[in-house]
């Protein structure tokens, strides 16, 4: 069976069911597939920079936003 025929068969089963738990299970499968963790997609270099930034925050090594922006405003 080719992929299109398989999809049609699955669609037919979905349309014919009145079982909410089956529909919820299918919905969860697609939701889980589409909501991948962004962290896993980041390159290691970016992960390292984020972790360093979080450590700096934990250590209180931060700068006020307005103070940071003053030299950059014209």
N, C-alpha and C positions, 0 to 999 in steps of 0.2 A: 504494500500500500504506500502511495507517495504522500508527501507532507500535506498537500492540499486536501486529499481525501481523508487523511487523518484529522485535520482541522475540522472538516465538515462533520465527521463522525462525532467528534467531541462536542461541537456546537449542537448537534442534534440531541445528544444525551443531556446537555445543559438545558436546552429548551423544553425537554420532556420531563425533567425532574421537578417535583414540588417539595423536595427535601431541603429545608433551609440550611441544615448543617453541611450538606454537600456543597451548596452554593458558597457558603462562608469559607469552607476549606479551599475551594478553587480561588476565591477572592484573595485569601491569605497567601496562596502560592504566588500570585501575580504581584501582590503588594510587596512581599519579601524580595522578589526578584528585582523590582524597580527601586527599592530603597536600600541600595548598597551603602555601606559605610564609607564615607568620603575619606576617612583616615587611611583605609587600605589602598586607596587610589593615589595618595600623595607620594612623591619621590622621597627617599630617605632624607635628603638634604633639607627639604621643607619640614619634615617631621622633627628633625633635630633643632631647627630654628624655632619652631613653635614650643618645643619642650624647654629650650633655653629661656624663651620669653616667659613661660609659665613659672619657671624657677625664679626669674628676676622679680616677678610679681609677688611670689611667695616670700621673697627676701625683702620686700618693700622697696626695691630698686626701680621706682617709677618716676615719671615726670608728669606734671599737670599739663593737660592738653593745651590750655591757653598759653602757658609759658613756652611750650614747644612750638606753637604756631607763630608767636610774635616775630621771630626773625624771618619767617617765610612770607609774612604779609607785607604788601607794598603800601 
